[in-house]
């Protein structure tokens, strides 16, 4: 969903960094499931709706 919204992802050690162009936007932890609170933070930071 993030890449479809035009964001670029870079894999780090245990996190994925999210960029809009060359501007850093967010860090996403790589886990099987992400808590609802973290999903809301990612949505706020990226401007992309992840929940349906």
C-alpha positions in Angstrom: 0.0 0.0 0.0 2.8 2.4 0.8 4.6 1.9 -2.5 1.3 2.2 -4.4 0.9 5.6 -2.7 4.3 6.7 -4.2 6.4 6.1 -1.1 9.8 4.4 -1.3 10.9 1.7 1.2 14.5 1.0 2.3 15.2 -2.1 4.3 17.3 -1.6 7.4 18.4 -4.0 10.1 15.1 -4.7 11.8 13.0 -1.8 10.4 11.9 -0.5 7.1 12.5 3.2 6.4 9.8 5.0 4.4 10.6 8.0 2.2 8.6 10.4 0.1 11.0 11.3 -2.7 14.2 12.0 -0.7 12.4 13.1 2.4 12.3 10.6 5.4 8.7 10.0 6.5 8.6 7.0 8.9 10.1 3.9 10.3 8.1 0.6 10.3 9.1 -2.3 12.5 9.2 -5.6 10.7 6.8 -7.9 12.6 4.2 -10.4 11.6 1.5 -8.2 13.2 1.7 -4.6 14.1 -0.4 -3.2 16.9 -3.3 -0.9 16.1 -1.6 2.0 17.8 1.5 1.6 15.5 -0.7 1.4 12.4 -2.4 4.7 13.4 1.0 6.3 13.8 2.2 5.0 10.4 -1.0 6.4 8.8 -0.5 9.8 10.4 3.2 10.0 9.4 2.7 8.8 5.8 -0.8 10.2 5.1 -1.8 6.7 3.7 -4.8 4.8 5.0 -3.7 1.3 5.8 -6.8 0.0 7.6 -10.0 -0.7 5.7 
